[in-house]
Amino acid sequence: MRISTRRLLITEEDRRHETRIPEFDEAGGWSGIFPDPDAPLAVEIGFGKDTHILDQAEAHPDRNFVAFEYQRKKFDKVLKKITRRGGLPNLRLVHADVTNSWDHLFAPESLAHVYVFFPDPWPKARHHGRRTLNPEFTARIAARLAPGAPLEVRTDNVEYVEQIVEVLDGEASLENEVAPAPWLHDPIPLPEGSPRRHIPTLFESKFREQGLPIHYFYRRKRG
Ligand SMILES: C[S@@+](CC[C@H](N)C(=O)[O-])C[C@H]1O[C@@H](n2cnc3c(N)ncnc32)[C@H](O)[C@@H]1O
């Protein structure tokens, strides 16, 4: 088997879809970066090679989107996919460990939606501390959500489900949109005309094809 270590050639045009922290600081925040500084801001954590966030940005030109991925190869692939679509002025990708830059990049109660889809399960017990949805980081996500704003989580991983339920239920500032069910096995039914839409991710489609159950969590910030 040949393993490719070649980096994609990133052009100036591709680079326009990325925001680095010094650029963010220089611009004075997202309002200095997006063409519409007042549009609601939604965030995806860990997009991998998936294009859910590109589809959301296309479907909602009246919203701004920021998405994180810390693996450079996957990140670059998605930069290129944005270029292939002709660019998306309301979407910026950040190549960073989200847990390091989260508080710096987003003001308290400023986010209109947060998506965490198929976070790495870190199956070994000694690695559980690396899971994104731990009590500490979930509290930091919740602190940045505006009152009433949704936090959506999807996972196939039965073991991680237990931790996700515990962590989400343990975060007092979040309420469960689908209570009394802790999660759904299908996407939440959305009323006609709802601005929200369900867009399956790469991992979701792969697991569905394999017949694996998916767990869909729908929480929102109280208030
Ligand atoms: C299992 S993949 C899921 C990809 C995509 N969301 C999907 O559903 O197809 C999880 C991704 O999250 C990224 N990730 C995990 N922890 C992260 C972190 N702290 N900051 C940024 N990206 C992270 C990983 O590199 C990986 O690409």
The ligand as a MOL file (V3000), in Angstrom:
LIG
                    3D

  0  0  0     0  0            999 V3000
M  V30 BEGIN CTAB
M  V30 COUNTS 27 29 0 0 0
M  V30 BEGIN ATOM
M  V30 1 C -14.8400 11.4090 13.1780 0
M  V30 2 S -14.4930 12.8580 12.3000 0 CHG=1
M  V30 3 C -16.1160 13.4350 11.7900 0
M  V30 4 C -16.0500 14.3410 10.5960 0
M  V30 5 C -17.3910 14.9760 10.1700 0
M  V30 6 N -17.9320 15.7840 11.2370 0
M  V30 7 C -18.3980 13.9520 9.7260 0
M  V30 8 O -19.4080 13.7810 10.4300 0
M  V30 9 O -18.2130 13.3380 8.6590 0 CHG=-1
M  V30 10 C -14.0770 13.9980 13.6150 0
M  V30 11 C -13.1790 15.1160 13.1680 0
M  V30 12 O -13.0250 16.0620 14.2270 0
M  V30 13 C -11.6810 16.5380 14.2060 0
M  V30 14 N -11.3830 17.0320 15.5700 0
M  V30 15 C -11.3810 16.2780 16.6890 0
M  V30 16 N -11.0680 17.0270 17.7650 0
M  V30 17 C -10.8570 18.2920 17.3030 0
M  V30 18 C -10.4850 19.5110 17.9290 0
M  V30 19 N -10.2580 19.5660 19.2560 0
M  V30 20 N -10.3520 20.6240 17.1640 0
M  V30 21 C -10.5640 20.5530 15.8240 0
M  V30 22 N -10.9190 19.4280 15.1710 0
M  V30 23 C -11.0690 18.3010 15.8950 0
M  V30 24 C -10.8630 15.3300 13.7870 0
M  V30 25 O -9.6270 15.6880 13.2240 0
M  V30 26 C -11.7980 14.6550 12.7790 0
M  V30 27 O -11.5170 15.0480 11.4500 0
M  V30 END ATOM
M  V30 BEGIN BOND
M  V30 1 1 1 2
M  V30 2 1 2 3
M  V30 3 1 2 10
M  V30 4 1 3 4
M  V30 5 1 4 5
M  V30 6 1 5 6
M  V30 7 1 5 7
M  V30 8 2 7 8
M  V30 9 1 7 9
M  V30 10 1 10 11
M  V30 11 1 11 12
M  V30 12 1 11 26
M  V30 13 1 12 13
M  V30 14 1 13 14
M  V30 15 1 13 24
M  V30 16 1 14 15
M  V30 17 1 14 23
M  V30 18 2 15 16
M  V30 19 1 16 17
M  V30 20 1 17 18
M  V30 21 2 17 23
M  V30 22 1 18 19
M  V30 23 2 18 20
M  V30 24 1 20 21
M  V30 25 2 21 22
M  V30 26 1 22 23
M  V30 27 1 24 25
M  V30 28 1 24 26
M  V30 29 1 26 27
M  V30 END BOND
M  V30 END CTAB
M  END
